[in-house]
Amino acid sequence: MNEDALLEKTWHHSRFSDIGRLVSLKEQKGLKISLAFPTLNEEATIGKEILVMRTELMDRYPLLDEIAVIDSSSTDNTRKVAERFGAKVFESKGILPNYGTFRGKGENLWKSLYVLEGDIIVWVDADISNIAPKFVYGLIGPLLEDDETGYVKAFYERPIRSSGGISSTGGGRVTEILVRPLFSLFYPELARLIQPLSGEYSGRRSLLEQLSFSVGYGVELGHLIDILEIAGINALAQVDLDLRIHRNQTTAALGKMAYGIINTFLARTKKYGAAEIMQKLGDRHIALEMDDAGGPSGHRVLKSEIPSVERPPIIEIPEYREKFKKV
């Protein structure tokens, strides 16, 4: 296996900047393309994201066939803003209700496959301050150019905001501290992904419907390992989007993210025989918080339940097979 195959399918978004050419490719191949934003309390940014994509990639160039928001019961005006700017809006809990509901990005992505109509699905996070059309056409281009490519990841500079402004370094901390070492040990082909946990990616429905979806933080990592096993490294590509400015997570939040990612990683290594886990795993993320009343150490123990639920490949759901006429 060529461990550097991903580097040979690593592009800059400018390669795909001729949007008219992408529209022609889409029409020649008879494809529909859907864009979805998973949201939770994103009223400050979701309107601009929808407006930019709708104006440039639906009205000016008919690259997208639909724009949707899949919302985790936001308590702010996210859904109202999204509707006002012309997106289809769905509450996650109302999609496939017979299968229950969980809060998490992966849950929204899994359920979006049921309500979206596209042959190609693009998912973009809803908290991007410097949103631009390249965040979408850059992820669509490789799928339209190359029929072998099934899944495209974004990468970019991720500056950290602070009281002194924006630092040009930092970002991607969980990737470099946790995920890249794990990939280096178990899946060296995937260690060539520059930002495996990036929140922007696209895929062909025919591949996505075969994947399991961790409902929480591990969804991106789970996808990559599944794709490697199901379709091989040549199904993956990555595109440089230059710069992404968004909310940066606290260290405590990153700890929870790492916990969820490890859960998913261990589930995949067990599934595919990469490792045998002999001990019972803890079922809570444990953090320490400074607290004067916390006993001799001066710390209080915080335990958080991080979802480790796995949604099955959606093609196994009878309602999905019936809706999309899968044999």
PAMAR-162887 format. One line per 3 residues: number of its first residue (from 1); their letters; for each residue x, y, z of C-alpha. Coordinates in nm, 2 decimals, always signed. Each point is the difference from the previous one (the first is absolute). Layout:
BEGIN
NUM) a) X Y Z  ...
END
This chain:
BEGIN
1) mne) +0.00 +0.00 +0.00  +0.13 +0.35 -0.09  +0.00 +0.18 +0.34
4) dal) +0.06 +0.33 -0.18  -0.31 -0.03 -0.22  -0.18 +0.28 +0.18
7) lek) +0.28 +0.24 -0.07  -0.05 -0.07 -0.37  -0.37 +0.10 +0.04
10) twh) +0.06 +0.32 +0.20  -0.11 +0.31 -0.18  -0.04 +0.38 +0.05
13) hsr) -0.35 +0.14 -0.03  +0.11 +0.22 -0.29  +0.01 -0.31 -0.22
16) fsd) -0.38 -0.01 +0.01  -0.07 +0.37 -0.01  -0.16 -0.02 -0.35
19) igr) -0.34 -0.06 +0.14  -0.16 +0.01 -0.35  +0.22 -0.30 -0.09
22) lvs) -0.12 -0.19 +0.32  -0.36 +0.07 -0.10  +0.06 -0.15 -0.34
25) lke) +0.16 -0.31 +0.15  -0.29 -0.03 +0.24  -0.26 +0.02 -0.28
28) qkg) +0.20 -0.24 -0.22  -0.01 -0.26 +0.28  -0.36 +0.06 +0.09
31) lki) +0.07 +0.07 +0.37  -0.18 +0.19 +0.27  +0.21 +0.17 +0.27
34) sla) -0.12 +0.09 +0.35  +0.16 +0.22 +0.26  -0.09 -0.04 +0.37
37) fpt) +0.10 +0.19 +0.31  -0.02 -0.19 +0.34  -0.10 +0.27 +0.26
40) lne) -0.04 +0.07 +0.36  -0.05 +0.36 +0.10  +0.17 +0.16 -0.30
43) eat) -0.22 +0.30 -0.06  +0.30 +0.23 -0.02  +0.16 -0.17 -0.31
46) igk) -0.25 -0.23 -0.17  -0.18 +0.28 -0.19  +0.31 +0.13 -0.17
49) eil) +0.11 -0.36 -0.09  -0.33 -0.08 -0.16  -0.01 +0.34 -0.18
52) vmr) +0.36 -0.04 -0.15  -0.07 -0.35 -0.12  -0.34 +0.06 -0.13
55) tel) +0.10 +0.32 -0.19  +0.31 -0.14 -0.16  -0.06 -0.37 -0.04
58) mdr) -0.38 -0.02 -0.06  -0.10 +0.34 -0.15  +0.31 +0.10 -0.19
61) ypl) +0.12 -0.36 -0.08  -0.24 -0.29 +0.04  +0.26 -0.23 +0.17
64) lde) -0.22 -0.07 +0.31  -0.34 -0.15 -0.02  -0.09 +0.06 +0.36
67) iav) +0.12 +0.16 +0.32  -0.12 -0.14 +0.33  +0.05 +0.05 +0.37
70) ids) -0.02 -0.30 +0.24  -0.05 +0.14 +0.34  +0.05 -0.15 +0.35
73) sst) -0.29 +0.19 +0.16  +0.18 +0.34 +0.02  -0.13 +0.23 +0.27
76) dnt) +0.09 +0.31 -0.19  -0.13 +0.12 -0.34  +0.21 -0.23 -0.21
79) rkv) -0.30 -0.17 -0.18  -0.19 +0.33 -0.06  +0.31 +0.16 -0.14
82) aer) +0.07 -0.30 -0.23  -0.36 +0.00 -0.13  +0.02 +0.38 -0.06
85) fga) +0.31 -0.05 -0.22  -0.16 -0.27 -0.20  +0.13 -0.33 +0.14
88) kvf) -0.21 -0.31 +0.06  -0.01 -0.04 +0.37  -0.03 -0.33 +0.19
91) esk) +0.01 -0.08 +0.37  +0.21 -0.31 +0.05  -0.24 -0.15 +0.25
94) gil) -0.28 +0.01 -0.26  +0.20 -0.21 -0.25  -0.05 -0.38 +0.02
97) pny) -0.16 +0.04 +0.34  -0.05 -0.37 +0.04  +0.37 -0.03 +0.05
100) gtf) +0.02 +0.24 +0.29  +0.22 +0.31 +0.01  +0.34 +0.10 +0.15
103) rgk) +0.17 +0.34 +0.02  +0.32 +0.01 -0.21  +0.13 +0.10 -0.34
106) gen) +0.02 -0.36 -0.12  -0.36 -0.05 +0.08  -0.09 +0.30 -0.23
109) lwk) +0.22 -0.12 -0.28  -0.15 -0.36 +0.01  -0.35 +0.13 +0.00
112) sly) +0.07 +0.25 -0.28  +0.06 -0.29 -0.24  -0.37 -0.08 +0.04
115) vle) -0.14 +0.35 -0.08  +0.25 +0.12 -0.26  -0.05 -0.09 -0.37
118) gdi) +0.35 +0.03 -0.13  +0.23 -0.26 -0.16  +0.28 +0.21 +0.15
121) ivw) -0.02 +0.13 +0.35  +0.20 +0.29 +0.14  +0.02 +0.07 +0.37
124) vda) +0.13 +0.33 +0.13  +0.01 +0.12 +0.36  -0.22 +0.30 +0.09
127) dis) +0.24 +0.21 +0.20  +0.24 +0.12 -0.27  +0.07 +0.37 +0.01
130) nia) +0.18 +0.03 -0.33  -0.24 -0.21 -0.20  +0.05 +0.00 -0.38
133) pkf) -0.12 -0.21 -0.30  +0.34 -0.18 -0.01  -0.11 -0.19 +0.32
136) vyg) -0.25 -0.18 -0.22  +0.12 -0.01 -0.36  +0.34 -0.10 +0.12
139) lig) -0.15 -0.32 +0.15  -0.22 -0.07 -0.30  +0.26 +0.03 -0.27
142) pll) +0.20 -0.32 +0.07  -0.33 -0.21 +0.00  -0.10 +0.15 -0.34
145) edd) +0.34 -0.04 -0.15  +0.08 -0.35 +0.11  -0.25 -0.28 +0.03
148) etg) +0.23 -0.21 +0.22  +0.00 +0.27 +0.27  -0.28 -0.05 +0.25
151) yvk) +0.08 +0.23 +0.30  +0.18 +0.33 +0.02  +0.14 +0.17 +0.31
154) afy) +0.08 +0.36 +0.05  +0.31 +0.14 +0.16  +0.11 +0.35 +0.08
157) erp) +0.18 +0.23 +0.24  -0.19 +0.02 +0.32  +0.11 +0.31 +0.20
160) irs) -0.08 +0.04 +0.36  -0.19 +0.31 +0.12  +0.12 +0.17 +0.32
163) sgg) -0.04 +0.33 +0.18  +0.30 +0.12 -0.21  -0.16 -0.09 -0.33
166) iss) +0.06 -0.30 -0.23  +0.31 -0.21 +0.03  +0.12 -0.16 -0.33
169) tgg) +0.10 -0.31 +0.19  -0.19 -0.26 +0.19  -0.32 -0.19 -0.07
172) grv) -0.03 -0.37 -0.08  +0.12 -0.09 +0.35  -0.19 -0.33 +0.03
175) tei) +0.12 -0.11 -0.34  +0.37 +0.05 +0.08  -0.01 -0.13 +0.36
178) lvr) -0.24 -0.29 -0.04  -0.12 -0.09 -0.35  +0.32 +0.02 -0.20
181) plf) +0.19 -0.22 +0.24  -0.28 -0.26 +0.00  -0.02 +0.00 -0.38
184) slf) +0.38 -0.02 -0.02  -0.01 -0.32 +0.21  -0.31 -0.17 -0.14
187) ype) -0.09 +0.17 -0.34  +0.31 +0.17 -0.14  -0.17 +0.07 -0.33
190) lar) -0.25 +0.23 +0.19  +0.28 +0.18 +0.18  +0.05 +0.18 -0.34
193) liq) -0.33 +0.18 +0.06  +0.10 +0.36 +0.10  -0.31 +0.06 +0.21
196) pls) -0.19 -0.32 +0.04  -0.24 +0.16 +0.25  -0.10 +0.30 -0.22
199) gey) -0.37 +0.08 +0.01  -0.04 +0.05 -0.37  -0.01 -0.30 -0.24
202) sgr) -0.20 -0.15 -0.28  -0.09 -0.35 -0.12  -0.20 -0.21 -0.24
205) rsl) -0.32 -0.13 +0.13  +0.09 -0.34 -0.13  +0.29 -0.01 +0.24
208) leq) -0.14 +0.20 +0.29  -0.30 -0.23 +0.04  +0.23 -0.29 +0.07
211) lsf) +0.17 +0.18 +0.30  -0.07 -0.02 +0.37  -0.04 +0.34 +0.17
214) svg) +0.12 +0.07 +0.35  -0.26 +0.24 +0.13  +0.26 +0.22 +0.17
217) ygv) +0.36 +0.11 -0.03  +0.13 -0.31 -0.17  -0.20 +0.02 -0.32
220) elg) +0.28 +0.13 -0.22  +0.26 -0.25 +0.12  -0.25 -0.29 -0.03
223) hli) -0.08 +0.10 -0.36  +0.37 +0.00 -0.10  +0.07 -0.35 +0.14
226) dil) -0.32 -0.14 -0.15  +0.08 +0.14 -0.34  +0.35 -0.13 +0.01
229) eia) -0.14 -0.35 +0.07  -0.30 +0.02 -0.23  +0.14 +0.18 -0.30
232) gin) +0.37 +0.04 +0.04  +0.23 +0.30 +0.02  -0.06 +0.11 -0.36
235) ala) -0.36 +0.09 +0.09  +0.13 +0.29 +0.21  +0.12 +0.35 -0.10
238) qvd) +0.07 +0.33 +0.18  -0.02 +0.36 -0.10  +0.18 +0.31 +0.14
241) ldl) -0.25 +0.27 +0.08  +0.27 +0.25 +0.13  -0.15 +0.14 +0.32
244) rih) -0.29 -0.08 +0.23  -0.09 +0.24 +0.28  -0.25 -0.14 +0.26
247) rnq) -0.05 -0.04 +0.37  +0.28 -0.17 +0.17  -0.07 -0.27 +0.26
250) tta) +0.12 +0.02 +0.36  +0.24 -0.26 +0.13  -0.28 -0.16 +0.20
253) alg) -0.21 -0.04 -0.31  +0.29 -0.14 -0.19  +0.04 -0.26 +0.28
256) kma) -0.36 -0.11 -0.06  +0.06 -0.01 -0.37  +0.31 -0.22 +0.04
259) ygi) -0.20 -0.24 +0.22  -0.27 -0.04 -0.26  +0.26 -0.05 -0.27
262) int) +0.18 -0.27 +0.19  -0.33 -0.18 +0.06  -0.06 -0.01 -0.37
265) fla) +0.35 -0.09 -0.08  +0.00 -0.30 +0.23  -0.34 -0.11 -0.14
268) rtk) +0.15 +0.00 -0.35  +0.32 -0.18 +0.10  -0.21 -0.27 +0.16
271) kyg) -0.23 -0.02 -0.30  +0.28 -0.03 -0.25  +0.23 -0.22 +0.21
274) aae) +0.27 +0.27 +0.04  +0.02 -0.05 +0.37  -0.15 -0.21 +0.28
277) imq) -0.13 +0.20 +0.30  +0.00 -0.23 +0.30  -0.11 +0.23 +0.28
280) klg) -0.34 +0.17 +0.06  +0.01 +0.36 -0.10  -0.11 +0.29 +0.22
283) drh) -0.34 +0.14 -0.10  +0.06 +0.37 +0.10  +0.24 +0.27 -0.09
286) ial) +0.18 +0.12 +0.31  +0.13 +0.36 +0.05  +0.13 +0.19 +0.29
289) emd) -0.12 +0.35 +0.09  +0.15 +0.24 +0.26  -0.24 +0.01 +0.30
292) dag) +0.07 +0.13 +0.35  -0.25 -0.25 +0.14  +0.13 -0.29 -0.20
295) gps) +0.20 -0.17 +0.27  +0.37 -0.01 +0.08  +0.11 +0.03 -0.36
298) ghr) -0.21 +0.32 -0.06  -0.15 -0.16 -0.31  -0.35 -0.13 -0.08
301) vlk) -0.05 -0.30 -0.22  -0.23 +0.06 -0.30  -0.14 -0.31 -0.17
304) sei) -0.17 +0.04 -0.34  -0.17 -0.26 -0.21  +0.12 +0.03 -0.35
307) psv) -0.22 -0.17 -0.26  +0.16 -0.32 -0.13  -0.31 -0.10 -0.20
310) erp) +0.06 -0.13 -0.35  -0.27 +0.05 -0.26  +0.01 -0.28 -0.25
313) pii) +0.05 +0.05 -0.38  -0.32 +0.17 -0.10  -0.05 -0.24 -0.29
316) eip) -0.09 -0.25 +0.27  -0.30 +0.21 +0.10  -0.33 -0.13 -0.17
319) eyr) -0.14 +0.36 -0.03  +0.31 +0.12 -0.18  +0.01 -0.30 -0.24
322) ekf) -0.37 +0.06 -0.08  +0.04 +0.37 -0.05  +0.30 -0.03 -0.23
325) kkv) -0.11 -0.32 -0.17  +0.29 -0.21 +0.12  -0.03 -0.37 -0.08
END
